[in-house]
Amino acid sequence: MEWHINEAVNSGASEDQILEALEVAMEMGGGPATVLSRFALKVLN
């Protein structure tokens, strides 16, 4: 996940765009995606 987020940032994605992608992933992935999203937030910080 860290690699994907870093590549998104390097490609010009804003933090808002990354957070929106996480929101969609949580909606589509349910509980497991919600739990794993904390790693993405850690990378963003």
Backbone as a chain_set.jsonl record, in Angstrom:
{"seq": "MEWHINEAVNSGASEDQILEALEVAMEMGGGPATVLSRFALKVLN", "coords": {"N": [[0.825, -1.18, 0.0], [1.969, 1.198, 0.741], [3.768, 1.737, -1.345], [2.016, 2.199, -3.5], [0.638, 4.486, -2.649], [2.734, 6.327, -2.428], [3.522, 6.407, -5.119], [1.211, 7.478, -6.246], [1.236, 10.036, -5.114], [3.664, 10.952, -6.197], [2.877, 11.075, -8.807], [1.276, 13.218, -8.838], [-1.129, 13.217, -7.437], [-3.43, 14.595, -5.149], [-3.721, 14.952, -1.546], [-6.4, 14.91, -0.854], [-7.503, 13.52, -3.032], [-6.368, 11.004, -2.69], [-7.46, 10.302, -0.227], [-10.141, 10.19, -0.978], [-10.074, 7.984, -2.687], [-9.483, 6.04, -0.79], [-11.847, 6.111, 0.699], [-13.682, 5.082, -1.156], [-12.583, 2.538, -1.464], [-13.023, 1.523, 1.099], [-15.807, 1.449, 1.172], [-16.354, -0.418, -0.832], [-14.808, -2.598, -0.077], [-15.484, -3.289, 2.486], [-15.297, -4.391, 5.915], [-12.546, -5.503, 6.14], [-11.095, -3.767, 4.423], [-11.506, -1.36, 5.689], [-10.14, -1.718, 8.09], [-7.514, -2.011, 7.116], [-7.093, 0.46, 6.005], [-5.988, 2.154, 7.842], [-3.251, 1.89, 7.637], [-2.719, 3.227, 5.293], [-3.346, 5.848, 6.031], [-1.344, 6.256, 7.88], [0.892, 6.288, 6.213], [0.357, 8.599, 4.75], [0.661, 10.543, 6.675]], "CA": [[0.0, 0.0, 0.0], [2.858, 2.359, 0.818], [4.295, 2.008, -2.682], [0.94, 2.761, -4.319], [0.372, 5.854, -2.2], [3.877, 7.147, -2.84], [3.448, 6.593, -6.569], [0.109, 8.405, -6.507], [1.735, 11.374, -4.772], [4.68, 11.3, -7.195], [2.184, 11.334, -10.068], [0.534, 14.463, -8.722], [-2.395, 13.088, -6.712], [-3.498, 15.374, -3.913], [-4.13, 14.179, -0.371], [-7.856, 14.733, -0.949], [-7.775, 12.465, -4.005], [-5.995, 9.732, -2.076], [-8.48, 10.015, 0.786], [-11.358, 9.787, -1.683], [-9.856, 6.601, -3.126], [-9.619, 5.201, 0.407], [-13.273, 6.04, 1.031], [-14.302, 4.145, -2.094], [-12.085, 1.2, -1.123], [-13.694, 1.07, 2.317], [-17.192, 1.126, 0.826], [-16.398, -1.624, -1.652], [-14.097, -3.699, 0.561], [-16.061, -3.613, 3.783], [-14.504, -4.391, 7.141], [-11.1, -5.646, 5.965], [-10.532, -2.556, 3.828], [-11.548, -0.317, 6.711], [-9.039, -1.979, 9.018], [-6.237, -1.778, 6.439], [-6.947, 1.864, 5.618], [-5.153, 2.859, 8.823], [-1.882, 1.901, 7.133], [-2.65, 4.298, 4.304], [-3.313, 7.118, 6.759], [-0.009, 6.347, 8.472], [1.799, 6.68, 5.129], [0.087, 9.995, 4.401], [1.176, 11.417, 7.731]], "C": [[0.876, 1.252, 0.0], [3.38, 2.738, -0.563], [3.236, 2.7, -3.534], [0.646, 4.211, -3.929], [1.509, 6.778, -2.612], [3.862, 7.411, -4.338], [2.319, 7.547, -6.949], [0.546, 9.835, -6.228], [2.755, 11.833, -5.807], [4.063, 11.62, -8.55], [1.296, 12.569, -10.001], [-0.801, 14.369, -8.005], [-2.342, 13.911, -5.429], [-3.902, 14.462, -2.759], [-5.633, 13.923, -0.405], [-8.217, 13.612, -1.923], [-7.448, 11.089, -3.43], [-7.019, 9.338, -1.017], [-9.794, 9.582, 0.142], [-11.238, 8.347, -2.178], [-9.983, 5.637, -1.951], [-11.08, 5.037, 0.804], [-13.992, 5.037, 0.131], [-13.87, 2.715, -1.77], [-12.782, 0.656, 0.117], [-15.142, 0.686, 2.038], [-17.275, -0.201, 0.087], [-15.796, -2.834, -0.939], [-14.616, -4.093, 1.927], [-15.07, -3.549, 4.931], [-13.008, -4.522, 6.936], [-10.445, -4.395, 5.375], [-10.507, -1.416, 4.834], [-10.396, -0.479, 7.688], [-7.7, -1.637, 8.372], [-6.022, -0.317, 6.054], [-6.101, 2.648, 6.618], [-3.698, 2.902, 8.381], [-1.699, 3.013, 6.106], [-2.575, 5.654, 4.989], [-1.954, 7.329, 7.412], [1.006, 6.803, 7.422], [1.603, 8.147, 4.777], [0.648, 10.963, 5.436], [2.67, 11.338, 7.737]], "O": [[0.56, 2.242, -0.661], [3.43, 3.917, -0.912], [3.532, 3.682, -4.215], [0.43, 5.058, -4.795], [1.27, 7.887, -3.09], [4.158, 8.523, -4.775], [2.465, 8.339, -7.88], [0.262, 10.74, -7.012], [2.714, 12.981, -6.248], [4.651, 12.349, -9.348], [0.643, 12.927, -10.981], [-1.543, 15.351, -7.967], [-1.336, 13.917, -4.72], [-4.367, 13.342, -2.971], [-6.09, 12.844, -0.029], [-9.139, 12.839, -1.663], [-8.177, 10.124, -3.663], [-7.401, 8.172, -0.923], [-10.482, 8.703, 0.663], [-12.196, 7.579, -2.095], [-10.527, 4.542, -2.099], [-11.502, 3.95, 1.199], [-14.808, 4.242, 0.598], [-14.685, 1.793, -1.797], [-13.098, -0.532, 0.184], [-15.649, -0.286, 2.597], [-18.163, -1.012, 0.351], [-16.222, -3.966, -1.168], [-14.224, -5.127, 2.466], [-14.128, -2.757, 4.918], [-12.251, -3.732, 7.499], [-9.352, -4.013, 5.794], [-9.587, -0.599, 4.828], [-9.751, 0.498, 8.07], [-6.841, -1.035, 9.015], [-4.89, 0.098, 5.803], [-5.553, 3.697, 6.275], [-2.981, 3.847, 8.71], [-0.652, 3.659, 6.056], [-1.811, 6.52, 4.562], [-1.468, 8.458, 7.488], [1.882, 7.616, 7.717], [2.575, 8.862, 4.532], [1.06, 12.073, 5.1], [3.32, 11.995, 8.549]]}, "num_chains": 1, "name": "protein.A"}
